[in-house]
């Protein structure tokens, strides 16, 4: 099993200096680069302090200039917010600048709040239509002149300038949850980015089952790489288990606000809703969060990761952004590199 890092510049309040936040994020990526992580992922989100990522390619170009080996991925380019020519060109430029290290991740978008501002009138549930039309267009633009007359975009003959260094194209990943997206991914040679949120391991097994079904329904297609992401914190002492749980509960209160469009956002900061009032409140029981997320001492985390390995997860994505302090984040990543990854070498 290989390991990936997903990290955002994040602020839960206005007091941290944005320069310190940016520096900390870069230092975490540099630790992952030196520690043997395969990929570092940057997200795309808009007008939200908890995920400061208005352009993943800009973030990844910055990381590329300060790392040497780690591959650099967009997780994800939100297809409804982009034009295919722009997405193809910016992605290829990053591949050029990084020496061929791009991993191109694409998805349909997460929050209706963002859609209301970036694509007014579009329902988040319809975002997948943009992924399915954009991806073949981007791949064609990477190859040469291509004209497009589709349902969502139309343009005369054009090409990506520049072309990506990696040929025929950089590895492609798709954020997948529904059976239809797994089928599309297998048909189009896309690797899988999955996120079971705070749900139990049965959710990981569900997504793995959807991948196997898609492979059975598309005989002859290559098996994609299957990655699963979890909030991850490694700590020294068993009695410290509540520290990441409390941090996660604060951040998840903001996430549920956005995910379900339940509350307000003031100056970029989402309000924290009461998790106990949600219909799915059982997903946020502290003991359950500790069990389902990748929280624990090094030995506990290794034991949890063995379960992912047995299920058939190829890459585990260490999600570092959950409102934990910078010192604790770096200690966690250091322990993961020194005492967890070595168990899977």
C-alpha positions as MATLAB code, in Angstrom:
seq = 'XXXXXXXXXXXXXXXXXXXXXXXXXXXXXXXXXXXXXXXXXXXXXXXXXXXXXXXXXXXXXXXXXXXXXXXXXXXXXXXXXXXXXXXXXXXXXXXXXXXXXXXXXXXXXXXXXXXXXXXXXXXXXXXXXXXXXXXXXXXXXXXXXXXXXXXXXXXXXXXXXXXXXXXXXXXXXXXXXXXXXXXXXXXXXXXXXXXXXXXXXXXXXXXXXXXXXXXXXXXXXXXXXXXXXXXXXXXXXXXXXXXXXXXXXXXXXXXXXXXXXXXXXXXXXXXXXXXXXXXXXXXXXXXXXXXXXXXXXXXXXXXXXXXXXXXXXXXXXXXXXXXXXXXXXXXXXXXXXXXXXXXXX';
ca = [
       0.000    0.000    0.000;
       1.245    3.477   -0.929;
       0.477    6.742    0.824;
      -0.808   10.125   -0.274;
      -1.188   13.432    1.570;
      -4.222   15.711    1.214;
      -3.810   19.070    2.902;
      -5.425   22.478    2.684;
      -4.471   25.906    3.835;
      -7.112   26.325    6.523;
      -8.223   28.814    9.109;
     -10.964   28.239   11.650;
     -10.735   31.828   12.920;
      -9.340   35.142   11.687;
      -6.365   35.374   14.050;
      -3.741   33.085   12.376;
      -1.587   35.102    9.951;
      -2.254   33.852    6.428;
       1.495   33.774    5.732;
       2.010   31.383    8.640;
      -0.812   29.162    7.400;
       0.722   29.017    3.917;
       4.202   28.302    5.267;
       2.944   25.497    7.494;
       1.106   23.842    4.591;
       4.208   23.920    2.408;
       6.358   22.504    5.214;
       3.935   19.594    5.615;
       4.168   18.863    1.883;
       7.973   19.022    2.090;
       7.899   16.533    4.977;
       5.764   14.214    2.854;
       8.154   14.635   -0.083;
      11.168   13.694    2.016;
       9.266   10.953    3.848;
       8.281    8.926    0.798;
       4.649    9.866    0.161;
       3.582    9.149   -3.410;
       1.257   12.122   -4.054;
       0.300   15.428   -2.433;
      -3.216   16.652   -3.249;
      -4.544   20.221   -3.397;
      -8.271   20.907   -3.441;
     -10.458   23.479   -5.158;
     -12.854   25.509   -3.018;
     -14.080   29.074   -3.152;
     -14.764   31.765   -0.530;
     -14.189   29.403    2.418;
     -11.461   29.901    5.015;
     -11.558   26.250    6.097;
     -10.292   25.231    2.627;
      -8.335   28.084    1.049;
      -7.882   26.743   -2.477;
      -9.241   28.975   -5.273;
      -7.033   27.284   -7.896;
      -5.417   23.873   -7.301;
      -2.907   24.345  -10.144;
      -1.574   27.540   -8.588;
      -1.069   25.746   -5.261;
       0.575   22.744   -6.936;
       2.939   24.954   -8.961;
       4.056   26.514   -5.670;
       4.599   23.087   -4.149;
       6.462   21.912   -7.265;
       9.011   24.689   -6.856;
       9.820   23.521   -3.320;
       9.768   19.714   -3.685;
      11.712   17.251   -5.797;
      10.043   13.839   -5.951;
       6.470   13.786   -4.715;
       3.789   13.776   -7.395;
       1.285   16.629   -7.373;
      -2.445   16.126   -7.729;
      -5.608   18.194   -8.066;
      -8.261   16.757   -5.748;
     -10.216   17.908   -7.467;
     -10.705   20.239  -10.406;
     -14.431   21.025  -10.058;
     -15.604   20.503  -13.624;
     -18.667   22.834  -13.548;
     -16.409   25.809  -12.689;
     -14.002   25.338  -15.640;
     -13.904   25.531  -19.422;
     -12.231   22.455  -20.986;
      -9.596   24.514  -22.850;
      -8.633   26.373  -19.673;
      -8.510   23.180  -17.580;
      -6.397   21.375  -20.195;
      -3.933   24.251  -20.570;
      -3.471   24.945  -16.863;
      -3.017   21.264  -16.076;
      -0.467   20.821  -18.863;
       1.444   23.910  -17.743;
       1.746   22.449  -14.241;
       2.960   19.163  -15.723;
       5.642   21.129  -17.587;
       6.697   23.210  -14.588;
       6.836   20.184  -12.282;
       8.870   17.983  -14.618;
       5.995   15.620  -15.346;
       4.645   15.141  -11.824;
       0.963   15.989  -12.400;
      -1.836   13.683  -11.245;
      -5.038   15.116  -12.765;
      -8.009   14.721  -10.426;
     -11.481   15.806  -11.484;
     -14.849   15.808   -9.742;
     -18.335   17.263   -9.680;
     -18.085   19.551   -6.626;
     -19.144   19.267   -3.010;
     -21.204   22.177   -1.711;
     -24.382   23.755   -3.070;
     -23.226   27.024   -1.493;
     -20.275   27.130   -3.884;
     -22.471   26.243   -6.854;
     -24.814   29.124   -5.951;
     -21.859   31.488   -6.361;
     -19.733   29.833   -9.045;
     -22.513   28.385  -11.255;
     -25.789   29.991  -10.130;
     -28.828   27.900  -10.931;
     -26.942   24.616  -11.189;
     -27.760   21.870   -8.695;
     -24.770   20.166   -7.118;
     -26.383   16.826   -7.927;
     -26.041   17.652  -11.657;
     -22.313   18.347  -11.445;
     -21.431   14.858  -12.694;
     -22.702   15.785  -16.170;
     -19.869   18.313  -16.444;
     -17.263   15.727  -15.444;
     -18.503   13.258  -18.033;
     -18.414   15.817  -20.854;
     -15.241   17.618  -19.805;
     -12.851   14.703  -19.310;
     -12.943   13.317  -22.885;
     -12.593   16.888  -24.190;
      -9.535   17.594  -22.018;
      -7.871   14.344  -23.114;
      -8.505   15.231  -26.776;
      -7.151   18.769  -26.308;
      -3.960   17.337  -24.816;
      -3.410   15.402  -28.058;
      -3.965   18.184  -30.623;
      -6.592   20.197  -32.461;
     -10.080   19.273  -31.367;
     -13.485   20.893  -31.810;
     -16.341   20.269  -29.446;
     -20.092   20.480  -29.889;
     -21.599   19.117  -26.702;
     -24.523   19.660  -24.396;
     -22.603   21.927  -22.009;
     -19.758   23.408  -24.074;
     -19.215   24.173  -27.725;
     -16.034   25.581  -29.280;
     -14.234   25.501  -32.637;
     -10.987   23.637  -33.190;
      -8.424   24.346  -30.485;
      -5.659   22.551  -28.649;
      -4.036   22.578  -25.224;
      -1.051   24.907  -25.062;
       1.276   23.704  -23.743;
       0.958   19.931  -24.032;
       1.631   17.838  -20.917;
       5.051   16.219  -20.629;
       3.482   12.889  -19.704;
       2.162   11.057  -22.730;
      -0.393   10.085  -23.753;
      -1.553   12.095  -20.736;
      -0.987   12.439  -16.974;
      -2.673    9.865  -14.725;
      -6.340   10.740  -14.266;
      -8.309   10.375  -11.036;
     -11.998   10.855  -10.390;
     -13.755   11.474   -7.074;
     -16.207    8.574   -6.953;
     -19.146    7.761   -4.736;
     -22.071    6.597   -6.902;
     -22.101    3.338   -8.929;
     -22.455    5.394  -12.142;
     -19.221    7.278  -11.397;
     -17.340    4.022  -10.781;
     -18.607    2.727  -14.117;
     -17.528    5.941  -15.875;
     -14.100    5.765  -14.235;
     -13.451    2.211  -15.387;
     -14.696    2.949  -18.924;
     -12.389    5.980  -19.229;
      -9.269    4.669  -17.480;
      -9.563    6.829  -14.350;
      -8.131    5.988  -10.957;
     -10.482    6.256   -7.966;
     -10.476    8.830   -5.163;
     -12.921    7.711   -2.465;
     -13.792    9.279    0.864;
     -15.989    7.364    3.331;
     -16.257   10.509    5.510;
     -16.698    9.414    9.141;
     -18.587    6.229    8.310;
     -17.407    2.742    9.369;
     -15.242    0.390    7.321;
     -18.352   -1.042    5.688;
     -18.425    2.185    3.630;
     -14.927    1.438    2.310;
     -16.055   -2.091    1.466;
     -19.115   -0.630   -0.298;
     -16.931    1.539   -2.553;
     -14.554   -1.330   -3.237;
     -17.577   -3.436   -4.201;
     -18.740   -0.745   -6.624;
     -15.312   -0.820   -8.246;
     -15.446   -4.605   -8.618;
     -18.946   -4.372  -10.125;
     -17.768   -1.754  -12.611;
     -14.843   -3.968  -13.618;
     -17.163   -6.955  -14.084;
     -19.490   -4.820  -16.232;
     -16.598   -3.623  -18.420;
     -14.562   -6.716  -19.321;
     -11.138   -6.003  -20.716;
     -10.772   -2.630  -19.001;
      -7.707   -2.108  -16.817;
      -8.129   -2.110  -13.057;
      -7.683    1.439  -11.717;
      -5.788    2.387   -8.590;
      -8.224    2.564   -5.664;
      -7.461    5.240   -3.044;
      -9.349    5.923    0.172;
      -9.021    9.072    2.287;
      -9.506    9.488    6.024;
      -8.796   12.196    8.573;
      -5.507   11.053   10.102;
      -3.734   11.903   13.359;
      -0.981    9.882   15.026;
      -0.060   10.720   18.624;
       2.416    9.457   21.198;
       0.169    8.543   24.124;
      -3.083    6.577   24.206;
      -4.589    9.085   26.631;
      -4.317   11.825   23.963;
      -7.120   10.265   21.880;
      -9.597   13.075   22.585;
      -7.383   15.854   21.147;
      -7.914   15.000   17.465;
     -11.521   13.924   18.098;
     -12.436   17.333   19.542;
     -10.650   19.117   16.683;
     -12.444   16.929   14.148;
     -15.833   17.567   15.740;
     -15.338   21.337   15.455;
     -14.360   21.050   11.799;
     -17.072   18.517   11.005;
     -19.661   20.899   12.445;
     -18.567   23.368    9.760;
     -18.423   20.650    7.097;
     -21.998   19.502    7.778;
     -23.115   23.125    7.576;
     -21.688   23.320    4.042;
     -22.442   19.757    2.921;
     -26.132   20.036    3.818;
     -26.459   23.807    3.289;
     -27.732   24.179    6.849;
     -26.168   27.373    8.204;
     -24.499   30.667    7.464;
     -20.985   31.681    6.437;
     -19.597   34.983    7.724;
     -16.604   36.530    5.973;
     -15.564   33.091    4.720;
     -15.949   31.302    8.068;
     -18.748   28.667    8.164;
     -20.847   28.554   11.287;
     -20.446   25.425   13.393;
     -23.753   23.594   13.625;
     -24.829   21.371   16.520;
     -23.899   17.831   15.474;
     -26.223   16.352   18.103;
     -29.214   17.852   16.272;
     -28.489   16.050   12.990;
     -30.399   13.001   11.808;
     -27.010   11.307   11.255;
     -25.689   12.423   14.660;
     -24.540    8.875   15.482;
     -21.750    9.384   12.918;
     -20.244   11.987   15.257;
     -20.119   10.077   18.529;
     -16.586   10.723   19.910;
     -15.762    7.038   20.427;
     -17.087    6.201   16.989;
     -14.971    8.950   15.399;
     -11.901    7.594   17.148;
     -12.697    4.118   15.856;
     -13.596    5.013   12.254;
     -11.024    7.696   11.524;
      -7.300    7.018   11.379;
      -6.595    8.265   14.880;
      -4.266    6.451   17.262;
      -0.783    5.675   18.456;
       1.579    4.315   15.782;
       0.724    0.700   16.648;
      -3.012    1.414   16.595;
      -2.759    3.182   13.244;
      -0.751    0.330   11.706;
      -3.427   -2.126   12.864;
      -6.178    0.031   11.334;
      -4.299    0.355    8.046;
      -3.942   -3.437    7.808;
      -7.739   -3.558    7.462;
      -7.636   -1.151    4.502;
      -4.905   -3.297    2.973;
      -7.013   -6.451    3.386;
     -10.026   -4.781    1.738;
      -7.893   -3.943   -1.280;
      -7.063   -0.254   -0.894;
      -4.033    0.493   -3.095;
      -3.288    3.998   -1.814;
      -4.259    5.427    1.557;
      -4.777    9.203    1.601;
      -3.700   10.877    4.833;
      -6.064   13.848    5.230;
      -4.213   16.295    7.440;
      -6.685   19.192    7.550;
      -9.071   19.034   10.496;
      -8.372   22.138   12.571;
      -5.550   20.608   14.618;
      -2.714   22.941   15.652;
       0.399   23.173   13.417;
       2.667   21.613   16.062;
       0.348   18.624   16.491;
      -0.016   18.235   12.715;
       3.742   18.052   12.224;
       4.241   15.630   15.106;
       1.510   13.400   13.670;
       3.045   13.400   10.195;
       6.509   12.696   11.593;
       5.200    9.711   13.574;
       3.351    8.446   10.506;
       6.494    8.617    8.374;
       8.858    7.187   10.976;
       6.717    4.543   12.664;
       3.736    3.747   10.436;
       4.950    3.843    6.835;
       7.972    1.720    7.727;
       5.584   -1.106    8.595;
       4.366   -1.099    4.954;
       7.736   -0.623    3.247;
];
